[in-house]
Amino acid sequence: MKTKKIIFICLLLIISSCLSFLIAYFYLKNESTPLAKSIVKQIKTEKPLPLLKYSFENLSKQEFKVSSPIRIEKIISKDLDTQTYALLFTYQSQGKKISGALNLKIDNENTKKPTIIMIRGYVPLETYYSGEGTKNVAAVFAENDYLTLAPDFLGFGESDPEPTDTWEARFIKVVNAVDLIKTIQTFPEIDLSQITELTIKKVSVDTSQIGIWGHSNGGQIAISTLEVLGSNLPTTLWAPVLVPFPYSILYFSDEYGDEGKETRKYVSLFEDDYDVFDFSLTKHLDKLNGPIQIQHGTADDSALISWTEEFLAKVDLENELRATTSAQNADASQSAEEVKKEVINIDFYKYPGANHNLQPNWNQAVQKDLSFFEKYLND
């Protein structure tokens, strides 16, 4: 009898504990009462949140230090008619090796060149090679005497493996782009002596003439890089993905076999711990500077032109805010033109019927890029 009584008491305690847990769970899940908000905030504060280091606020405060220059590994391809070469290069980012394609024209009289960082969009790993997604435009830039650097990013080309955490693998691309810019700014001279067939032994980046080119998701990385740096590096984008995070992840998920069920769950788990605004480029336009050029086709079904138009509308609102703030804070000695320079300058070109690669207007788009960089990198 005594044993049954003990068992009964134990069962009551277990049931009571479970009920208490459920009540607390549903109470806290609402997060609407002061007590619930306080408890939830404490729980979230104590839980490790390793991805917060990739928030725009934290990255913009980070001091990016690089310790080694770019290293040239081998020739990828060459065009002897134009004397342009594509070379495999590597650099260090956050202690890891990243490879990429460097394009240049061999010119014995000009070994200090304006430089364009080229950031590609999505390419399936199984078909990827260094320079994929950038090589055709890079060849045109090189023929026009620009030096181009297109990083493969971690996990691609001859780079070290990418992080196993899928979110980190996404966020770290911006850090990798920033590290590449910092590398060429810190070590502008690139040693070519190991490539014996080249007639020059070194080439230098003109650190006062650095621009960015981005395509598709590379546009998202490019704008994020500008916001992290607070920089005004001239930037031109093709069919960029500039929608709020994580909308771009969810948009095409209905095409998966499970119609996006796992993707939605994946994003939901992320949002349980993090504020997505911390990682969304459209929420940090206060850190963005121009000049920027965007080119987009109306028949693009991979990155919708409406995304760019919505982004530009948000930039207009940011510019209105800046203009109002500047007018209120303007010194009496400042001219109207000096105040105007503080707004984000974006030129937008729309191509009726053009696809994600701006066909059939590819040549026209490249020429606009050349004119853009001629204006902002060579003035």
C-alpha positions in Angstrom: 0.0 0.0 0.0 2.8 2.4 0.9 4.5 1.6 -2.5 1.3 2.5 -4.4 1.1 5.7 -2.5 4.6 6.7 -3.4 4.0 5.8 -7.1 0.8 7.9 -7.0 2.6 10.9 -5.6 5.4 10.6 -8.2 2.9 10.5 -11.0 1.2 13.6 -9.6 4.5 15.4 -9.5 5.3 14.4 -13.1 1.9 15.5 -14.4 2.2 18.8 -12.4 5.6 19.5 -13.9 4.4 18.8 -17.4 1.4 21.0 -17.0 3.6 23.8 -15.6 5.9 23.5 -18.6 3.0 23.6 -21.1 1.5 26.6 -19.4 4.8 28.4 -19.3 5.5 27.5 -23.0 2.2 28.9 -24.3 2.4 31.9 -22.0 5.9 32.8 -23.1 5.2 32.0 -26.8 2.8 34.8 -26.8 5.5 37.2 -25.6 2.9 39.9 -25.2 3.1 40.4 -21.4 5.9 42.3 -19.7 6.9 39.2 -17.7 6.9 37.0 -20.8 9.0 39.6 -22.7 11.5 39.8 -19.9 11.9 36.1 -19.6 12.1 35.5 -23.3 14.7 38.3 -23.7 16.8 36.7 -20.9 16.6 33.3 -22.5 17.6 34.6 -25.9 20.4 36.7 -24.4 21.9 33.7 -22.6 21.7 31.4 -25.6 24.9 31.5 -27.8 24.2 33.3 -31.1 27.3 32.8 -33.2 25.9 34.2 -36.4 25.4 37.6 -34.8 29.0 38.4 -35.8 27.7 38.5 -39.4 25.0 41.2 -38.7 25.5 44.4 -40.7 26.0 46.4 -37.5 28.7 44.1 -36.2 30.5 43.7 -39.5 30.5 47.5 -40.1 32.3 47.9 -36.7 34.8 45.1 -37.4 38.4 45.9 -38.2 39.4 43.7 -41.2 43.0 42.9 -41.0 44.9 41.0 -43.8 48.4 39.6 -43.5 49.4 38.3 -46.9 49.2 39.4 -50.5 47.5 37.8 -53.5 49.4 34.8 -54.9 49.3 33.9 -58.6 49.2 30.1 -59.1 48.9 29.3 -62.8 47.5 30.3 -66.2 43.8 29.5 -66.7 43.6 30.7 -70.3 45.1 33.3 -72.7 44.3 35.2 -75.8 47.6 36.0 -77.7 45.8 38.3 -80.1 44.7 40.7 -77.4 47.6 39.7 -75.0 45.0 39.1 -72.3 45.5 36.4 -69.7 43.2 34.7 -67.1 45.3 33.6 -64.1 44.3 31.6 -61.1 45.0 33.5 -57.9 44.6 32.8 -54.2 44.2 35.0 -51.1 43.6 34.5 -47.4 40.2 35.3 -45.8 39.5 34.6 -42.1 42.4 32.1 -42.1 41.2 30.2 -45.1 42.4 30.1 -48.7 40.1 31.3 -51.5 40.9 31.0 -55.2 39.7 33.0 -58.1 40.3 34.2 -61.6 42.4 37.3 -62.3 42.2 38.8 -65.8 44.7 41.3 -67.2 46.2 42.7 -70.4 50.0 42.4 -70.6 51.2 46.0 -71.2 54.8 46.7 -70.4 54.1 50.4 -70.2 51.1 50.2 -67.8 51.7 47.9 -64.8 49.5 49.9 -62.5 45.9 49.4 -63.3 42.4 50.3 -62.2 40.8 47.2 -60.7 37.4 45.7 -60.7 36.2 43.1 -58.2 33.8 40.8 -59.9 31.2 38.9 -57.8 29.3 36.1 -59.5 25.8 34.8 -58.8 24.7 31.2 -58.2 26.5 28.4 -60.1 26.0 24.7 -59.4 29.1 23.3 -57.7 29.2 20.3 -60.0 29.7 22.4 -63.1 31.7 25.3 -61.5 35.2 26.4 -62.6 37.2 29.5 -61.7 35.9 32.4 -63.6 32.4 30.9 -64.3 29.8 33.6 -64.3 32.4 36.5 -64.8 34.8 35.4 -67.5 33.1 36.9 -70.5 32.7 40.4 -69.0 36.1 40.1 -67.4 37.7 39.5 -70.8 36.2 42.7 -72.1 37.4 44.7 -69.1 40.9 43.2 -69.4 41.0 44.2 -73.1 40.2 47.8 -72.0 43.2 47.6 -69.6 41.4 46.9 -66.3 42.6 44.3 -63.9 39.8 42.1 -62.7 39.6 39.8 -59.7 36.7 37.3 -59.4 36.8 35.2 -56.2 35.4 31.7 -56.3 34.3 31.8 -52.6 34.8 28.9 -50.1 33.9 25.5 -51.4 34.4 26.4 -55.0 37.4 26.2 -57.4 40.6 25.5 -55.4 39.3 27.2 -52.3 39.2 25.7 -48.8 35.8 24.1 -47.9 32.9 26.3 -46.9 31.5 26.3 -43.4 29.2 23.4 -42.6 26.6 25.7 -41.2 24.5 26.8 -44.2 23.7 30.2 -42.8 27.4 30.9 -42.1 28.3 29.7 -45.6 25.9 32.4 -46.9 26.9 35.3 -44.7 30.6 34.8 -44.9 30.7 35.6 -48.6 30.4 39.3 -47.7 33.4 38.9 -45.4 35.3 37.2 -48.1 34.6 40.0 -50.5 35.7 42.6 -48.0 38.9 40.7 -47.3 39.7 40.7 -51.0 39.3 44.4 -51.2 41.4 44.9 -48.0 44.1 42.6 -49.4 44.6 44.6 -52.6 44.5 47.9 -50.7 47.1 46.6 -48.2 49.2 44.7 -50.8 48.6 46.4 -54.1 51.6 44.9 -55.8 50.9 41.5 -57.3 54.0 39.3 -58.1 53.8 37.6 -61.5 57.3 36.3 -61.6 56.3 32.6 -61.1 54.5 32.7 -64.5 57.6 32.6 -66.7 56.0 33.2 -70.0 54.7 36.6 -69.0 56.8 39.6 -70.2 56.1 41.5 -67.0 57.1 40.4 -63.5 54.5 42.4 -61.5 51.4 44.4 -61.8 50.0 46.9 -59.3 46.4 47.7 -58.3 45.7 51.5 -58.4 44.1 51.7 -54.9 42.5 54.9 -55.8 40.7 53.2 -58.7 38.8 50.2 -57.4 35.3 49.3 -58.5 32.8 46.4 -58.1 30.8 44.4 -60.7 28.1 42.0 -59.6 25.6 39.7 -61.2 22.5 38.1 -59.7 23.2 37.1 -56.1 26.5 38.7 -56.6 24.6 42.0 -56.6 23.3 41.2 -53.1 26.9 40.5 -52.0 28.2 43.7 -53.6 25.6 46.0 -52.0 26.2 44.2 -48.6 29.9 44.8 -49.0 29.4 48.5 -49.7 27.2 48.8 -46.6 29.7 47.0 -44.4 32.5 49.2 -45.6 30.5 52.4 -45.8 32.3 52.8 -49.0 31.7 54.7 -52.2 33.5 52.2 -54.5 31.8 52.6 -58.0 29.6 49.6 -58.4 27.7 48.2 -61.4 25.2 45.4 -61.1 23.5 43.1 -63.6 20.1 41.6 -62.7 20.8 41.9 -58.9 19.0 40.1 -56.1 18.2 43.0 -53.8 15.1 41.8 -52.0 14.9 41.7 -48.2 16.4 38.7 -46.4 15.2 35.9 -46.2 12.6 36.5 -49.0 15.1 35.6 -51.7 15.6 32.2 -50.1 11.9 31.5 -49.9 10.9 32.8 -53.3 11.8 29.8 -55.4 11.4 27.1 -52.6 8.0 26.1 -54.0 9.8 24.5 -57.0 11.3 21.9 -54.7 9.8 18.4 -54.4 8.4 19.3 -50.9 7.1 22.6 -52.2 9.4 24.5 -49.8 8.3 22.8 -46.6 11.9 22.2 -45.3 13.0 25.7 -46.4 10.3 27.4 -44.5 11.1 25.3 -41.4 14.8 26.1 -41.8 14.0 29.9 -42.0 11.6 29.7 -39.1 14.2 28.1 -36.8 16.6 30.9 -37.8 14.0 33.5 -36.9 13.4 31.9 -33.5 16.9 33.0 -32.5 17.7 36.0 -34.7 16.2 39.2 -35.9 16.3 38.9 -39.7 16.5 42.7 -40.0 20.1 42.4 -38.7 21.0 40.5 -41.9 18.8 42.3 -44.4 20.6 44.8 -46.8 17.4 46.8 -47.3 17.3 47.6 -43.5 20.8 49.2 -43.7 20.5 51.6 -46.6 21.8 54.3 -44.2 25.2 52.7 -44.7 25.0 52.7 -48.5 26.8 55.1 -50.8 26.9 55.5 -54.6 27.7 55.8 -57.4 25.9 52.6 -58.5 24.6 51.5 -61.9 21.9 48.8 -62.2 20.9 47.0 -65.5 18.0 44.6 -65.6 15.9 42.8 -68.2 12.1 42.7 -68.1 12.1 39.0 -69.1 14.3 37.9 -66.2 12.7 35.0 -64.4 15.6 34.3 -62.1 15.8 37.8 -60.4 12.6 39.7 -61.1 13.0 43.3 -62.3 10.3 44.2 -59.8 12.8 43.4 -57.0 15.1 46.1 -58.4 12.3 48.6 -58.7 11.2 48.0 -55.1 14.8 48.4 -54.0 15.1 51.7 -55.8 11.9 52.9 -54.2 13.4 52.2 -50.8 16.6 54.0 -51.9 14.4 57.0 -52.9 13.0 57.1 -49.3 16.5 56.9 -47.8 17.6 59.7 -50.1 14.6 61.9 -49.0 15.5 61.3 -45.4 19.2 62.2 -46.1 18.2 65.3 -48.0 16.0 66.4 -45.2 18.6 65.7 -42.6 21.3 67.4 -44.6 19.2 70.5 -45.2 18.5 70.7 -41.4 22.2 70.2 -40.5 23.8 72.1 -43.4 26.5 74.6 -42.5 25.8 78.0 -43.9 29.0 77.7 -46.0 27.8 74.5 -47.8 26.5 74.7 -51.3 23.4 72.9 -52.4 25.6 70.7 -54.6 27.7 69.6 -51.6 24.5 68.7 -49.7 23.2 66.8 -52.7 26.3 64.6 -53.0 25.3 62.8 -49.8 22.4 61.0 -51.4 22.8 57.6 -53.0 23.4 58.1 -56.7 21.9 55.1 -58.7 21.5 55.0 -62.5 19.0 52.3 -63.6 18.7 50.9 -67.1 15.8 48.6 -68.1 16.0 46.3 -71.1 12.6 45.2 -72.5 12.6 41.5 -73.2 16.2 40.8 -71.9 16.8 37.7 -69.8 18.9 37.1 -66.6 22.2 37.5 -68.6 20.9 40.6 -70.3 20.6 38.9 -73.7 20.0 40.1 -76.4 21.5 43.4 -74.9 24.7 41.9 -73.5 27.1 44.1 -75.7 25.1 47.2 -74.9 25.3 46.4 -71.1 29.0 45.9 -71.2 29.5 49.2 -73.0 27.5 50.9 -70.3 29.8 49.3 -67.7 32.8 50.6 -69.5 31.4 54.1 -69.7 30.5 53.9 -66.0 34.0 52.9 -64.9 35.6 55.3 -67.3 33.6 58.1 -65.6 34.2 57.1 -62.0 37.6 55.3 -62.0 39.5 57.3 -64.5 38.4 60.9 -63.9 
